[in-house]
Amino acid sequence: MAFDKRLGRVCTWDGLYERAKSEGVIRGNWNQSNLEQMMRTVQLVSTLLAAVAVRHQNIYWISDLDDCFATEERKIDTARMMSAFTSEYIKEDLGELGIGTTELDEGDRLEEDITAIPDLAAGAVSDLLNRMHQHLGTFPQLPTFMPTLKNKTDLISSWFFNRKSSLVKLACVVRFVAHRHMQVGFFSTEPEGDIIVL
């Protein structure tokens, strides 16, 4: 998921933090940006799970130590929000819903490796979108030739957008259209890799 920075806040509003803190809904100290990021993340993950989860499925979310998990209180807040949103969106009975960070690593680096793959993919897709915006001044709504990419971005993007892979990968962008208006859509590259379809 890529969000146009011009959108600003999508999932929070003025006074939300103070109200949630005073009512004991959250315990951690959050600034406006961190709280927006956490609420946006749990909304997206919960929506994704609602679309793909099946009855009695065990689901484990492993994250790096970003702002959502920076302190013990924030970990509790993020887990509580995740539980609230998944309970609201998913009516099937799930198995276990586990949330953890790379701190769980027992020395085999499994959790580090699991988080590194989406982190690399997100970085490459972000670089691709930033270069498109720099090159064209906008995100076009028709197939467009991609600008020259860094070797790393080109390599990872080629893997990410490969349609022959058994791993399902989706890229979605949320664009600013006008005040209080946004547009959401998927994007991909053509098999030749030199055209992006937004």
Stockholm file with secondary structure:
# STOCKHOLM 1.0

chainA/1-198         MAFDKRLGRVCTWDGLYERAKSEGVIRGNWNQSNLEQMMRTVQLVSTLLAAVAVRHQNIYWISDLDDCFATEERKIDTARMMSAFTSEYIKEDLGELGIGTTELDEGDRLEEDITAIPDLAAGAVSDLLNRMHQHLGTFPQLPTFMPTLKNKTDLISSWFFNRKSSLVKLACVVRFVAHRHMQVGFFSTEPEGDIIVL
#=GR chainA/1-198 SS CEECGGGCCSSCCTTHHHHHHHTTSCCSCCCHHHHHHHHHHHHHHHHHHHHHCCTTCCEEEEECSCGGGSSHHHHHHHHHHHHHHHHHHCCSCCSCEEEEEGGGCCSSCHHHHHHHHHHHHHHHHHHHHHHHHHHHSSCCSSCEECCCCCHHHHHHHHHHTCTTCSSCCCCEEEEEEETTEEEEEECEECTTSSEEEC
#=GC SS_cons         CEECGGGCCSSCCTTHHHHHHHTTSCCSCCCHHHHHHHHHHHHHHHHHHHHHCCTTCCEEEEECSCGGGSSHHHHHHHHHHHHHHHHHHCCSCCSCEEEEEGGGCCSSCHHHHHHHHHHHHHHHHHHHHHHHHHHHSSCCSSCEECCCCCHHHHHHHHHHTCTTCSSCCCCEEEEEEETTEEEEEECEECTTSSEEEC
//
